[in-house]
């Protein structure tokens, strides 16, 4: 990765240009830079899918936004820069009182968890929700949204520091998945297994999750951070009366562009009512983007990380 001067982009019809104050960092940014993600932009490209900043220019036909507006935007590329171009219909006002770096670290992980828990799993108040990798960006958002929906939440993580982080996000119980007995602990806590399991890890975690899911439970496939894509025998799905549910937020948004605004409005209300509280992300300078991605790959980041332009 190289920090370079490039020509300032100009917004086209239906677009805005944002002077970025911060850009969120996601695990798929790392995969995309490595050429391992399903979306493979031609090199060279600027990664970064979410930003927060101030609009300084709008393109033809944009009337809902204006220069000076504080916004977050789903750029889906080009966010690791001092300014970015975004579609106006993927750009939203920042709630009053929310800091730029917190705003930049919120959109994708909270939208992903909202889509997974509300639209795909239909999580209900009083149900048991098991969140794997609870100290990750998607994990913390799933814990908070699960609690906002009235669920009882168990989180897993790999160290005591990360388990304590999960508790601070609202998890009722936090379990180390380094302990081979975590499946039995989930059964003991719930009495019947978890009603919904949120799995961004895959691999062995997915395999074992099918052993502690409640009858009629929903196992959400979020991603494969472990590196191994698991499989499951269909007879286990049958005997457990369980559902294995994919939750590809990006694909859903491509098919239903209006979903971004609907989910963002719901999340804004949750934030304003104090039901979710995105924590301060770990800050890196723009020039430190490679280090930020390495730290993310090495599991050194708790919660989210963001590039800070000030």
C-alpha positions as CSV (number, residue, x, y, z in Angstrom):
1,X,0.0,0.0,0.0
2,X,1.3,3.5,-0.9
3,X,0.2,6.9,0.4
4,X,0.0,9.1,-2.7
5,X,-1.3,12.4,-4.1
6,X,-4.0,11.9,-6.6
7,X,-6.3,14.3,-8.5
8,X,-9.2,15.5,-6.4
9,X,-12.4,13.7,-7.6
10,X,-15.4,15.7,-8.8
11,X,-19.0,14.6,-7.9
12,X,-21.1,13.6,-10.8
13,X,-24.9,13.6,-11.0
14,X,-26.5,12.2,-7.9
15,X,-23.2,12.3,-6.0
16,X,-21.6,14.3,-3.2
17,X,-17.9,14.9,-2.3
18,X,-17.0,14.6,1.3
19,X,-14.0,16.0,3.1
20,X,-13.3,13.0,5.3
21,X,-12.7,13.3,9.0
22,X,-12.6,9.6,9.6
23,X,-12.9,6.3,7.7
24,X,-14.0,3.0,9.2
25,X,-11.8,-0.1,8.7
26,X,-13.4,-3.5,8.1
27,X,-12.0,-7.1,7.8
28,X,-13.1,-7.2,4.2
29,X,-10.8,-4.2,3.4
30,X,-7.9,-6.5,4.4
31,X,-9.2,-9.3,2.2
32,X,-9.8,-6.9,-0.7
33,X,-6.2,-5.5,-0.5
34,X,-5.0,-9.1,-0.5
35,X,-7.1,-10.0,-3.6
36,X,-9.0,-12.6,-1.6
37,X,-12.4,-10.9,-1.4
38,X,-15.3,-11.8,-3.7
39,X,-15.3,-8.2,-5.0
40,X,-11.9,-7.6,-6.8
41,X,-11.4,-4.1,-8.0
42,X,-8.6,-3.7,-10.5
43,X,-5.3,-2.5,-9.0
44,X,-4.4,0.2,-8.1
45,X,-7.5,1.2,-6.0
46,X,-8.2,3.0,-2.8
47,X,-9.9,0.8,-0.2
48,X,-12.4,2.0,2.4
49,X,-16.1,1.4,2.4
50,X,-17.4,3.9,5.1
51,X,-16.5,7.5,5.9
52,X,-17.7,10.4,8.1
53,X,-17.0,14.0,7.3
54,X,-18.4,17.2,5.8
55,X,-19.9,17.7,2.4
56,X,-18.0,20.3,0.4
57,X,-19.6,19.8,-3.1
58,X,-22.7,18.2,-4.6
59,X,-23.4,17.0,-8.1
60,X,-26.3,17.8,-10.4
61,X,-29.7,16.7,-9.1
62,X,-28.7,16.5,-5.4
63,X,-31.2,18.6,-3.3
64,X,-31.4,16.6,0.0
65,X,-27.8,17.4,0.9
66,X,-25.7,20.5,0.9
67,X,-22.1,21.7,1.5
68,X,-21.5,21.9,5.2
69,X,-23.6,18.9,6.1
70,X,-22.1,16.5,8.6
71,X,-22.6,13.0,7.1
72,X,-21.7,9.4,7.1
73,X,-21.5,7.6,3.7
74,X,-21.2,4.1,2.3
75,X,-18.5,4.6,-0.3
76,X,-17.9,0.9,-0.8
77,X,-14.5,1.9,-2.1
78,X,-12.3,5.0,-1.9
79,X,-12.7,5.8,1.8
80,X,-9.0,5.7,2.8
81,X,-8.5,9.2,1.5
82,X,-8.8,12.9,2.5
83,X,-11.9,13.2,0.4
84,X,-14.3,10.7,-1.2
85,X,-17.2,10.5,-3.6
86,X,-20.4,8.9,-2.5
87,X,-23.9,8.5,-4.0
88,X,-26.3,10.9,-2.3
89,X,-28.7,8.0,-1.6
90,X,-26.0,6.3,0.4
91,X,-25.1,9.4,2.4
92,X,-26.9,10.2,5.7
93,X,-26.7,12.9,8.4
94,X,-24.7,12.2,11.5
95,X,-26.9,12.3,14.6
96,X,-26.4,15.4,16.8
97,X,-23.7,14.7,19.4
98,X,-22.0,11.8,17.6
99,X,-18.3,12.2,17.0
100,X,-16.8,11.7,13.5
101,X,-14.7,8.7,14.3
102,X,-17.6,6.9,16.1
103,X,-19.9,7.7,13.2
104,X,-17.4,6.4,10.6
105,X,-17.0,3.1,12.5
106,X,-20.7,2.5,12.8
107,X,-22.4,2.1,9.4
108,X,-21.4,-1.3,8.0
109,X,-21.2,-3.4,11.2
110,X,-24.4,-2.1,12.7
111,X,-26.3,-2.4,9.4
112,X,-25.0,-5.9,9.0
113,X,-26.1,-7.0,12.5
114,X,-29.4,-5.2,12.1
115,X,-30.1,-7.0,8.9
116,X,-29.0,-10.3,10.3
117,X,-30.9,-10.2,13.6
118,X,-34.1,-8.3,12.5
119,X,-34.6,-9.4,8.9
120,X,-33.0,-12.8,8.7
121,X,-33.3,-14.2,12.2
122,X,-36.4,-12.4,13.4
123,X,-34.9,-12.2,16.9
124,X,-37.6,-11.8,19.6
125,X,-37.5,-10.4,23.1
126,X,-36.6,-13.0,25.7
127,X,-34.7,-15.3,23.3
128,X,-31.2,-16.4,23.9
129,X,-28.7,-14.9,21.4
130,X,-25.1,-16.3,21.1
131,X,-22.7,-13.9,19.5
132,X,-19.3,-15.3,18.4
133,X,-16.3,-13.0,18.2
134,X,-18.1,-10.6,20.4
135,X,-15.1,-8.2,20.7
136,X,-15.0,-7.7,16.9
137,X,-16.8,-4.9,15.1
138,X,-19.7,-7.0,13.9
139,X,-19.7,-8.8,17.3
140,X,-20.1,-5.8,19.4
141,X,-22.8,-4.4,17.2
142,X,-24.7,-7.8,17.4
143,X,-24.5,-7.7,21.2
144,X,-25.8,-4.2,21.4
145,X,-28.6,-4.7,18.9
146,X,-29.5,-8.0,20.4
147,X,-29.9,-6.3,23.8
148,X,-31.9,-3.4,22.2
149,X,-34.3,-6.0,20.8
150,X,-34.8,-7.6,24.3
151,X,-32.7,-10.7,23.9
152,X,-30.5,-12.3,26.5
153,X,-27.0,-12.4,25.1
154,X,-24.0,-14.7,25.5
155,X,-20.8,-13.6,23.8
156,X,-17.7,-15.6,23.0
157,X,-14.1,-14.2,22.6
158,X,-10.6,-15.4,22.9
159,X,-9.0,-13.6,25.9
160,X,-10.1,-12.2,29.3
161,X,-9.6,-8.6,28.0
162,X,-12.0,-9.3,25.1
163,X,-14.5,-11.0,27.4
164,X,-14.6,-8.0,29.6
165,X,-15.1,-5.8,26.5
166,X,-18.1,-8.0,25.6
167,X,-19.6,-7.5,29.0
168,X,-19.2,-3.7,28.7
169,X,-21.2,-3.9,25.4
170,X,-24.0,-5.5,27.3
171,X,-23.5,-9.2,27.1
172,X,-25.2,-11.0,30.0
173,X,-22.6,-13.8,29.8
174,X,-19.1,-14.0,28.2
175,X,-17.4,-17.3,27.5
176,X,-13.9,-18.1,26.1
177,X,-14.0,-20.2,23.0
178,X,-10.5,-21.2,23.8
179,X,-12.2,-23.4,26.5
180,X,-13.2,-26.7,24.8
181,X,-16.3,-26.8,27.1
182,X,-18.0,-23.6,25.8
183,X,-20.7,-25.7,24.1
184,X,-21.7,-27.2,27.5
185,X,-21.5,-23.8,29.1
186,X,-24.0,-22.4,26.6
187,X,-26.4,-25.3,27.2
188,X,-26.1,-24.9,31.0
189,X,-26.8,-21.1,30.8
190,X,-29.7,-21.4,28.5
191,X,-31.2,-24.7,29.6
192,X,-32.0,-25.7,26.0
193,X,-29.5,-24.0,23.7
194,X,-29.3,-20.7,22.0
195,X,-32.3,-19.6,19.9
196,X,-30.2,-17.5,17.5
197,X,-26.4,-17.9,16.9
198,X,-24.5,-15.1,15.2
199,X,-21.4,-16.6,13.6
200,X,-18.8,-14.4,11.7
201,X,-16.1,-17.0,12.4
202,X,-17.0,-20.2,10.6
203,X,-14.7,-23.2,10.9
204,X,-14.8,-25.2,14.1
205,X,-16.9,-22.5,15.8
206,X,-19.7,-23.1,13.3
207,X,-19.4,-26.9,13.7
208,X,-19.7,-26.7,17.5
209,X,-22.5,-24.1,17.3
210,X,-24.8,-26.7,15.7
211,X,-24.4,-28.7,19.0
212,X,-25.7,-26.0,21.3
213,X,-28.5,-24.5,19.2
214,X,-32.0,-24.7,20.6
215,X,-34.8,-26.7,18.8
216,X,-36.1,-24.4,16.1
217,X,-33.0,-22.2,16.4
218,X,-31.5,-20.0,13.7
219,X,-27.8,-20.2,12.9
220,X,-26.7,-17.1,11.2
221,X,-23.8,-17.3,8.7
222,X,-22.1,-13.9,8.8
223,X,-18.6,-14.7,7.5
224,X,-15.5,-16.9,7.8
225,X,-12.9,-15.0,9.8
226,X,-11.3,-18.3,10.8
227,X,-10.4,-19.0,7.1
228,X,-12.3,-22.3,6.8
229,X,-15.7,-22.5,5.2
230,X,-17.6,-25.2,7.1
231,X,-20.2,-27.7,6.0
232,X,-23.1,-29.2,7.9
233,X,-24.9,-32.6,7.5
234,X,-28.5,-32.1,6.5
235,X,-29.7,-34.7,9.0
236,X,-28.5,-32.4,11.8
237,X,-30.6,-29.6,10.4
238,X,-33.6,-31.9,10.2
239,X,-33.2,-33.5,13.7
240,X,-32.7,-30.1,15.4
241,X,-35.5,-28.4,13.5
242,X,-32.9,-25.7,13.0
243,X,-32.4,-23.1,10.2
244,X,-29.0,-22.2,8.7
245,X,-29.5,-18.7,7.5
246,X,-27.2,-16.6,5.3
247,X,-26.9,-12.9,6.0
248,X,-25.1,-11.1,3.2
249,X,-26.0,-7.5,3.9
250,X,-24.1,-6.1,0.9
251,X,-25.9,-8.4,-1.5
252,X,-29.2,-7.4,0.0
253,X,-28.5,-3.7,-0.4
254,X,-27.5,-4.2,-4.0
255,X,-31.0,-5.7,-4.7
256,X,-32.8,-3.4,-2.4
257,X,-31.0,0.0,-2.4
258,X,-33.8,1.6,-0.3
259,X,-32.8,-0.7,2.7
260,X,-29.8,1.5,3.6
261,X,-32.0,4.5,4.5
262,X,-34.6,2.3,6.3
263,X,-32.0,0.5,8.5
264,X,-30.0,3.7,9.1
265,X,-33.2,5.5,10.4
266,X,-33.9,2.6,12.7
267,X,-30.3,2.6,14.0
268,X,-30.3,6.4,14.5
269,X,-33.4,6.0,16.7
270,X,-31.8,3.3,18.7
271,X,-28.8,5.5,19.3
272,X,-30.9,8.5,20.2
273,X,-32.8,6.5,22.8
274,X,-29.6,5.1,24.3
275,X,-30.3,1.5,23.2
276,X,-27.0,1.3,21.3
277,X,-23.7,3.0,22.0
278,X,-20.9,2.5,19.5
279,X,-17.6,2.6,21.4
280,X,-14.7,4.9,20.5
281,X,-12.8,3.1,17.8
282,X,-9.0,2.7,17.8
283,X,-7.6,5.6,15.8
284,X,-4.8,5.4,13.2
285,X,-3.5,8.2,11.0
286,X,-4.2,7.9,7.2
287,X,-0.5,7.1,6.7
288,X,-0.8,4.2,9.1
289,X,-3.5,2.3,7.1
290,X,-1.2,-0.6,6.5
291,X,-0.5,-1.0,10.2
292,X,-4.2,-0.8,11.0
293,X,-4.9,-3.6,8.6
294,X,-2.1,-5.7,10.0
295,X,-3.4,-5.1,13.6
296,X,-6.8,-6.2,12.4
297,X,-5.4,-9.3,10.8
298,X,-3.5,-10.1,14.0
299,X,-6.6,-9.8,16.1
300,X,-5.1,-6.8,18.1
301,X,-8.1,-4.6,17.6
302,X,-11.1,-4.7,20.0
303,X,-14.2,-3.3,18.5
304,X,-13.6,-1.2,15.4
305,X,-10.6,0.8,14.1
306,X,-10.8,4.0,12.1
307,X,-8.4,6.2,10.1
308,X,-8.4,9.7,11.5
309,X,-8.0,12.7,9.3
310,X,-9.0,15.2,12.0
